[in-house]
Amino acid sequence: MTVLVLLGLGVLGWLWFSGKLRGWTVADIAAVVAILGGLRLVSTGSLPGLMLLGGGAFWIYRNWARIAQIRLKGTAPRPIDYEAVGAARVLLGVDETAGAGEIRSAHRRLIADAHRDQVGAGDADLAYRLNAARDLLLDRLKPPTT
């Protein structure tokens, strides 16, 4: 049983460091560790092991909706905000058929004057809006994740 617990902790560590548990809180990880530790202690007949196992399972049960939402985030089709997309096209000066290259080219041309590194001519608000417009239009070109 100890080998299985150590294997579980190893998998948990790998998931954490690889970014697969992005959005999980330290309490969520502690609950999983409590479950693994509780399993180990229950296998020896220890009452505190049963309490650890039950507490960790209860935490996961109570927070499963949030944990599952983090896991499933990005799988739904993205709604299109036509007003924002249209405003982004107008700001960058590109039409509806513009591809990624045209969008990047228009952004590069406009950001050269608006960037804060321009001495006396930078406009941080305009630069922010140009970057947001570029990101929005390029994001719309990507196929939705399923």
SULLIN-V988220 format. One line per field, one symbol per residue. ss: DSSP state (H for helix, E for strand, L for the rest). phi: phi as a letter, one per 20 degrees, with the letter a starting at -180 (. if undefined). A space follows every 50 residues. Layout:
BEGIN
ss=???
phi=???
END
This chain:
BEGIN
ss=LHHHHHHHHHHHHHHHHLLLLLLLLHHHHHHHHHHHHHHHHHLLLLHHHH HHHHHHHHHHHHHHHHHHHHHHLLLLLLLLLHHHHHHHHHHHLLLLLLLH HHHHHHHHHHHHHHLLLLLLLLLHHHHHHHHHHHHHHHHHHLLLLL
phi=.ffffffffffffffffenfdgnfeffffffffffffffffffeneffff ffffffffffffdffffffffegneffffeeffffffffffemdefefef fffffffgfffgeefffffmcfcfffffffffffffffffffffec
END
